[in-house]
Each structure stands twice: as structure tokens, then as C-alpha cells.
Amino acid sequence: VSPDWDLRMTCVTESGERRDYTLPLHGREMEVKMYSMLGHFSHDDDTMDLFARSWAVYAMNHDPEVDIVEVEVTRNFIPSMSEYREGVRIKAEPYYKTTFEFR
């Protein structure tokens, strides 16, 4: 069992409006590819930065009003069986966060 990863992106427009942004996943095949991509995300710092930059540029290219893209990746913490018996449950933990400005 390994932890799952979750990507959250927020776009900020020139006027300061904040919008949640999700990458388009057209169908189950794309969902599986995204899951796999997130699984490779944490290989090293360079890989994380490359993925994050790619996602941010993609979001920016699809909305010309976007000046800032915030990228946050969380990882699910999975407790051991003894921790689970003590009441600890699966929870999302911050793993990576960065902001890209395109001004």
C-alpha cells in the first residue's frame, strides 16, 4: 500500500480573482494516466519542479487572464495498523507547494 497524491491548482487573474483549476481528464484512460503521473511526481526536486511548471503553463495557456498559478500537491498519510487501532486515520498532508507568476 502506498500513499495517493492529490493535485490542486489555483489561478489568480490580473484583477485578483482566484479560481480553482483542474487539468482536463477526458475519460478513464486520462484519469489513470494522471494517477500514474502523480506517482512519479516525487522522484526528485527537479522532477517535481518540471511537472509543476508544465501544469502551471498549461493552465496559463488556457486562460489569458491568469497571471499567477499556485500549485499544491498533498499526499495521503496512511497510518500503520497499530496507529489505526489508536484512532489515527488516513489524512492529506502537504507535500509540495509553489507559485508561478507570469507578469
C-alpha positions in Angstrom: 0.0 0.0 0.0 1.4 3.4 -0.9 0.0 6.9 -0.4 -2.1 8.6 -3.0 -1.2 12.1 -4.3 -3.7 15.0 -4.9 -3.0 18.0 -7.2 -4.7 21.3 -6.5 -4.2 24.3 -8.7 -5.4 27.9 -8.1 -5.2 30.5 -10.8 -5.2 34.2 -10.0 -6.2 36.8 -12.6 -4.8 40.3 -13.0 -7.8 41.7 -11.1 -7.0 39.3 -8.1 -9.9 36.8 -8.8 -9.0 33.3 -7.6 -10.2 30.3 -9.5 -9.7 26.6 -8.8 -8.3 24.9 -11.9 -8.3 21.2 -12.8 -6.5 19.6 -15.7 -9.0 18.2 -18.2 -9.2 14.4 -17.9 -11.4 13.2 -20.7 -12.3 9.7 -19.7 -11.0 6.9 -17.5 -7.8 6.4 -19.5 -6.7 10.0 -18.8 -7.6 9.6 -15.1 -5.3 6.6 -14.9 -2.5 8.5 -16.7 -2.9 11.4 -14.3 -2.7 8.9 -11.3 0.5 7.4 -12.8 2.0 10.9 -13.4 1.4 11.9 -9.8 3.0 8.6 -8.7 6.2 9.7 -10.5 6.0 13.3 -9.2 8.1 12.9 -6.1 11.2 11.2 -7.7 13.4 14.3 -7.0 13.2 18.1 -6.7 13.9 18.6 -10.4 11.1 16.3 -11.4 8.6 18.0 -9.1 9.6 21.4 -10.4 9.3 20.3 -14.1 5.9 18.8 -13.5 4.6 21.9 -11.6 5.9 24.3 -14.3 4.3 22.2 -17.0 0.9 22.2 -15.2 1.1 25.9 -14.5 2.0 26.8 -18.1 -0.9 24.6 -19.3 -3.3 26.4 -17.0 -2.0 29.8 -18.1 -2.2 29.0 -21.8 -5.9 28.1 -21.4 -6.9 31.4 -19.7 -5.2 34.6 -20.9 -6.4 36.5 -17.8 -4.3 34.3 -15.5 -1.2 35.9 -14.1 -0.4 33.6 -11.2 -0.8 29.8 -10.8 -0.4 28.2 -7.4 0.4 24.5 -7.4 -0.1 22.4 -4.3 0.4 18.6 -4.0 -0.7 16.7 -1.0 0.0 13.1 -0.1 -2.3 10.8 1.9 -0.7 9.7 5.1 -1.6 6.0 5.7 -1.3 5.0 9.4 0.2 1.7 10.5 -2.3 -0.9 11.9 -1.3 0.0 15.5 -1.8 3.7 14.7 -5.2 2.9 13.2 -6.2 1.0 16.3 -5.3 4.1 18.3 -7.7 6.2 16.2 -5.3 7.6 13.6 -6.9 7.8 10.1 -5.8 8.5 6.6 -5.3 12.2 6.1 -3.9 14.5 3.5 -0.5 16.1 4.3 1.1 19.0 2.5 3.9 17.7 0.3 4.8 20.3 -2.3 3.7 23.9 -2.9 4.9 26.6 -5.3 3.7 29.7 -7.1 4.4 30.8 -10.7 4.0 34.4 -11.7 3.7 35.3 -15.4 3.8 39.1 -15.3 
